Amino acid sequence: MLSNKERSALRSAAHSLDAIFSVGKSGVTPELVSAVADALASRELIKVRILKTSPDEPANASETLAGRTRSEVVCVTGRKAVLFRKNPEKSKFLS
C-alpha cells in the first residue's frame, strides 16, 4: 500500500512517461496482463491508456490490471492509468 507521499512522488515521475499499453475492445486479456507484468518487472512504473472502446471504465480496468499483475494503481486521470510494482533488484523509485 502506497502512502500519499509515495503516490505523489510516483505521479510526478510518471508525468513525462508515454502510455506503452492500451486496453481496447477486448478488455484486460491474458496477453495484455503478461506484457504489462513483464514491463513492470523491468520499468517498475508504467502508464496505460484505456480506450473508449474498452468494455470497462478506466478505474475498473486499471484495478483489474493491477490485481492480475500484483501491482498498485498510482492514479487514474481521464483514460490513462499509472501502475507501479517495486522491483527489489532494480529499484529506481521509492528507494
Stockholm file with secondary structure:
# STOCKHOLM 1.0

chainA/1-95         MLSNKERSALRSAAHSLDAIFSVGKSGVTPELVSAVADALASRELIKVRILKTSPDEPANASETLAGRTRSEVVCVTGRKAVLFRKNPEKSKFLS
#=GR chainA/1-95 SS CCCHHHHHHHHHHHTTCCEEEEECTTCSCHHHHHHHHHHHHHHSEEEEEECTTCSSCHHHHHHHHHHHHTCEEEEEETTEEEEECCCSSSCCSCC
#=GC SS_cons        CCCHHHHHHHHHHHTTCCEEEEECTTCSCHHHHHHHHHHHHHHSEEEEEECTTCSSCHHHHHHHHHHHHTCEEEEEETTEEEEECCCSSSCCSCC
//
